[in-house]
């Protein structure tokens, strides 16, 4: 069954048929195609192009097909090229020649553009649910183990102490932005191309606004040329998914490092680990590694889609058939990655003692000591120099900042040109106060600002996240 048979004198070469066939992929649009077709039938009846009896018969046939698609019992014929032709042929088997009227006022160009938007709308809803599930796993872990003290790093070097819960909530913020990007994309693509025809618009007085409303769109597309050739929404979804995968990959990277015995901060459960075919000792964080690896595939899908679109003139080109594979695969990969990492976090073990021991390395409370000097009247740049000298003294002595003797603190203060610092050197409580500021718990508590790592702030942030997520 060829849609263009009247124009051609020869049958298609089998190689062409095989090369252009898409049913194996676009059968995923079957439900959306049938929903769109039912709305189109209502539009044809409203325009007087179908009688009420004809519309009722066609819709009944389409509903029967929906039931078969939902049950997975429909047989796809590869000789019929795509999902649209397969469904039209299946409809003809059920209701006879009347099925030929279904395509009145419609092209596969506006048909597939509509189908894909309907599919994308469902996909965005499912992804949002998966992202929320991942956020709940992060918040749950933050509640269970969030008081653990983690050595925060910059440049992968010890920087300042933070609560483990504060670190986990950083990913919750990322995921919330990921949700927002998908919602924002949905707002833009939720318009109906149906009635745009091949490129110039349908040649019949179809009520496109009514059809759009029936399909749950915010309205009809404003330009028929744009409607059939627009795949911006595919790019936007891929971009949101790619960035979402980047965020998951960053967490996966940290989990792989933290689970290494040299760190020993976390332990993956056996259920979310794998072994080695050769080395009996191995316990590998393969789920995290695969998330990290698959992020590259999704990034590649986005780049490929942009490269495909950049050379296309208006209106529809067959190149656009290539939009579905990267979109379907990327959405599926993202959903699976969210699910596997959420499960991994639910079962994750945390070694608070190892984290705390690491937080005692690298002089990570130095900034808190400098801040204490600032609170006592020393300019920050001078305080930075003083504490830098104290770090050098502690490093040479093989001790921590809090273990330096009183004379070392006083000498560092007295040895600079700043009057405020020299004055502090002569005050007896100064070494004790600076030593207290060098404690990890004091350093944590000092970061008492909105968004900071002070325990009270982190507890409040967890409560806010719980309320937002409904947990």
Buried (B, 14 or more C-beta within 10 A) or exposed (E): EBEEEEEEEEEBEEEEBEEEBBBEBBBBBBBBBBBBBBBBBBBBBBBEBBEEEBBEBBBEBBEBBBEBBEEEEBEBEEEBBBBBBBBBBBBBEBBEEBBEBBBBBBBBBBBBBBBBBBBBBEBBEEBBEBBBBBBBBBBBBBBBBBBBBBBBBEEEEBBBBBBBBBBBBBBBBBBBEBBEBBEEBBEEBBBBBBBBBBBEBBEBEBBBEBBBBBBEBEEBBEBBBBBBBBBEBBBBBBBBBBBBBBBBBBBBBBBBBBBEEEBBBBBBEEEBBBEEEEEEEEBBBBBBBBBBEBBEBBBEBBEBBEEBBEEEEEBBBEEBBBBBBBBBBBBEBBBBBBBBBBBBBBBBEBBBEBBBEBBBEBBBBBBBBBBBBBEBEBEEEBBBBBBBBBBEBBEEEEEBBBEBEEEBBBBBBEEBEBEBBBBBBEEEEBBEBBBBBBBBEBBBBBBEEEEBBBBEBBBEBBEEBBEEBEE
